[in-house]
Amino acid sequence: MPPPSGPAPSQYSPIDAVKYGWTKFTQNLGPLLGLTAIILVIGICLNMVINLAFTGSVLGSSASTIDPETGLPDNFLQAQLASITSSFVTGFISWALGLALVRGALDIVDRGRTSFGEMFSRIPWGQAIIAGLLLWLATTVGIVLCVIPGIIVMFLLYYTNIAVVDGRSATDAMGASFTFVKDHLAENLLFLLVAVGLIILAICTFGIGMLVVTPVLAVAQAYTWRVLQGRAVA
């Protein structure tokens, strides 16, 4: 299917973006719901396996005696190693699968549909890794400086991954995200508020709602990226 060639929507609103995301989610339920479920299940299962390997408990803590000299559990070091290892491994896998979700979201706004196999194709992994490292470094520095700068950096570079998957180099993607957010600051702030609200509602369902909110917001983000650039969507 060729990309859409008609006019872009005349106006943008984050509510329209979410409505669009929901509609396309229902039309591509299998691949979107399947990938999101894999992301969530892998994250939970890996955490449990790593905790079990390091501490003997799937929760990362097991009954242990307290060291009278330090006042800490005698498996404190193992628990910390489990936490660090789990964060790194699950974070990397979630990031990689998240790129596949971004690929699917872009295919949906451009062609109206995606498939499970297509979501893992046409991803420039080299540039994506470079962009991920640069984004992590910039965010970490911002958080170390005073937390707020880190939050600002995350907001300004929010579209880095989608720009990389869309075909830009790592540095160009970061610059494109910065310019895009800056030029459409009000719209992106409103979209952020709507997204945060939906995530809070999903968390209130003990996280089950993330199975729906995650892909809906991914498609809504791709919609925002296209429409605010004046491009048509399927």
SVG drawing of the C-alpha trace seen along z (x, -y; Angstrom):
<svg xmlns="http://www.w3.org/2000/svg" viewBox="-12 -27 42 47">
<polyline fill="none" stroke="black" stroke-width="0.4" points="0.0,0.0 1.4,-3.5 1.6,-6.1 -1.3,-8.5 -1.3,-11.3 -4.3,-13.3 -4.2,-16.5 -3.2,-16.4 -5.9,-17.0 -6.6,-20.7 -6.4,-20.9 -4.6,-18.9 -5.7,-18.0 -4.3,-15.4 -7.8,-14.0 -8.0,-13.5 -4.6,-11.8 -5.8,-9.4 -9.0,-8.7 -7.1,-7.9 -4.7,-5.7 -7.7,-3.8 -9.3,-3.3 -6.1,-2.0 -5.5,0.2 -8.8,1.9 -8.1,2.4 -4.6,3.8 -5.4,5.6 -3.4,8.8 0.1,7.4 -0.2,4.4 -1.7,6.2 0.6,9.2 3.8,7.1 2.7,5.1 1.9,8.2 5.4,9.6 7.0,6.4 5.2,6.6 5.5,10.3 9.2,10.4 9.9,7.5 8.1,9.3 9.5,12.7 13.1,11.5 12.9,9.6 11.8,12.7 14.4,15.0 17.3,12.6 16.1,12.0 15.8,15.8 19.4,16.3 20.9,13.7 18.9,13.8 17.0,17.1 13.7,15.2 11.6,14.1 10.8,10.9 14.5,10.0 14.5,10.5 14.5,13.6 14.5,14.3 18.0,13.5 19.8,12.5 20.9,9.0 24.6,8.3 25.1,6.7 28.0,4.6 26.3,3.0 22.6,3.3 21.9,4.6 20.6,8.1 23.5,10.4 22.2,10.8 22.2,7.0 24.9,7.1 23.2,9.9 19.9,8.0 21.6,4.8 23.4,6.8 20.0,8.3 18.4,4.9 21.1,3.4 21.3,6.4 17.5,6.7 17.2,3.0 19.8,3.2 18.6,6.4 14.9,5.6 15.5,2.0 17.4,3.0 14.9,5.6 12.0,3.3 13.8,0.6 14.4,2.9 10.8,4.2 9.6,0.6 11.4,-0.3 9.4,2.4 6.2,0.9 7.3,-2.5 7.9,-0.9 4.4,0.6 2.9,-2.8 4.5,-4.6 3.3,-1.9 -0.2,-2.3 -0.3,-6.1 1.3,-5.8 -0.5,-2.7 -3.3,-2.0 -2.1,1.4 0.9,3.4 1.8,7.0 3.9,8.6 6.7,9.4 6.7,5.9 7.2,4.3 10.7,5.9 11.7,4.8 13.3,1.6 14.7,0.6 18.2,-1.0 19.6,0.7 23.0,-0.9 21.7,-4.4 19.0,-3.4 21.7,-2.2 23.8,-5.3 20.7,-7.5 19.7,-5.4 23.1,-5.9 23.2,-9.6 19.7,-10.0 20.6,-8.1 23.7,-10.2 21.9,-13.5 19.0,-12.4 21.4,-11.1 23.5,-14.3 20.2,-16.3 19.0,-14.3 22.4,-14.5 22.4,-18.3 19.0,-18.8 16.3,-16.3 14.3,-19.0 16.8,-19.5 16.6,-15.7 12.8,-15.9 13.1,-18.7 15.7,-16.8 13.3,-13.7 10.5,-16.0 12.5,-17.7 14.0,-14.5 10.7,-12.5 10.5,-11.9 14.1,-10.8 13.3,-7.1 10.4,-7.8 12.7,-10.1 15.4,-7.3 12.9,-4.7 11.6,-7.2 15.1,-7.2 17.2,-9.9 20.7,-9.4 21.1,-9.4 22.2,-13.0 19.8,-14.3 16.9,-12.5 17.8,-14.2 17.9,-17.6 14.6,-16.9 12.9,-16.0 14.2,-19.1 13.0,-21.3 9.7,-19.5 8.8,-19.9 10.1,-23.5 8.1,-24.5 4.9,-22.8 5.4,-23.3 1.7,-23.9 0.5,-20.9 3.1,-18.6 2.6,-19.8 -1.1,-19.0 -0.4,-15.6 2.0,-14.9 -0.7,-15.8 -3.2,-13.5 -0.7,-10.7 0.2,-11.0 -3.4,-11.0 -4.0,-7.8 -1.0,-6.1 -2.2,-7.0 -5.5,-5.4 -3.8,-2.3 -1.7,-2.0 -4.9,-2.2 -6.0,1.1 -2.9,2.8 -1.1,2.3 -3.4,4.3 -4.6,1.2 -1.1,0.7 -1.8,3.5 -4.2,1.0 -2.7,-2.4 0.8,-1.6 0.0,-0.8 -2.7,-3.5 -0.2,-6.1 2.4,-4.8 0.0,-5.3 -1.1,-8.6 2.5,-9.7 3.1,-8.7 -0.1,-10.6 1.2,-13.7 4.6,-13.4 3.0,-13.2 0.1,-15.7 2.1,-18.5 4.6,-18.2 1.7,-18.8 1.6,-15.3 -1.3,-13.1 -2.3,-10.0 -4.0,-6.8"/>
</svg>
